[in-house]
Each structure stands twice: as C-alpha cells, then as structure tokens.
Amino acid sequence: MDLRVTLKRSAVQAALADRGDFVSADELHTLVVGMGVRMGLTAVYRALRQLEAAGVLDITHVRAGRRLFRMRATEGRRHYLVCRRCYTGRPVDTEAVEQWARQIAAAHGFTDLEHTIELGGVCGDCRSAVGP
C-alpha cells in the first residue's frame, strides 16, 4: 500500500519511532500532542489503521482486548514476547512457528495464511520491582 505523506500520520510514525517499543493508542496520542501536533484520538486510530494496512506496524494484544502498536523493524512477520506490566516487547525467533503454521494450513488445503500468536508474561525487571 502506497501511503501519501500527511502531517498527522508522519507525527504518529515519529512518535512510534521515538518510543521504540509497544505503546497504546492513548499513550501515542499523548506523545503526539506533546510533540505540538494538534490531533485527536480518532485521528491517531485512523493513522494506525492506515499504517497497519501498509504492513509497517507490529500489533499485539494485552488484557481486556487492549491493542499495542510498534513500528515494524524488519520485513515480514514478527512475533514478540510482551510484558503485561511495562509492555516491553522482545522479538522471538519464530521460524519454527512459521513452518508449523504453513504445514497446518497446507494439511487442510488453506492458502494466503494469516495468523496471530500472542506471547505475554512478566519481564525480569518488572518481576524484580515487585519482588518474588
């Protein structure tokens, strides 16, 4: 998808790049407004949908259906282990998962496979902060 450049989408992309890790739409809105861009939350969601459709975002879900966003660092699908407390995302080697998904799809005659794998837990830093 070829996206034309807009000030608001550029601001969202810049805020995502500055953050570097997963962020909610609400937090992203706060970052964009903090950059001096007048933008409503609805416009943030619109920009995120466009970036998602363009394939440049990684998206994960945490409790209560909350979606978190991050600029995709590389081409292709990425999976992350995400901390449920601080939302830090760690990329995981997923070639075994991708191969398994392709085998399952092929065994059932499916093509154009899409899938989502959510791995969540509590990172060592958050676990240490709370104690054992």
Sequence and secondary structure as in RCSB ss.txt:
>XXXX:A:sequence
MDLRVTLKRSAVQAALADRGDFVSADELHTLVVGMGVRMGLTAVYRALRQLEAAGVLDITHVRAGRRLFRMRATE
GRRHYLVCRRCYTGRPVDTEAVEQWARQIAAAHGFTDLEHTIELGGVCGDCRSAVGP
>XXXX:A:secstr
      HHHHHHHHHHHHH S EEHHHHHHHHHHTT    HHHHHHHHHHHHHTT EEEEEEGGGEEEEEE  SS
S  EEEEETTT  EEEE  HHHHHHHHHHHHHTT  S      EEE  HHHHHHH  
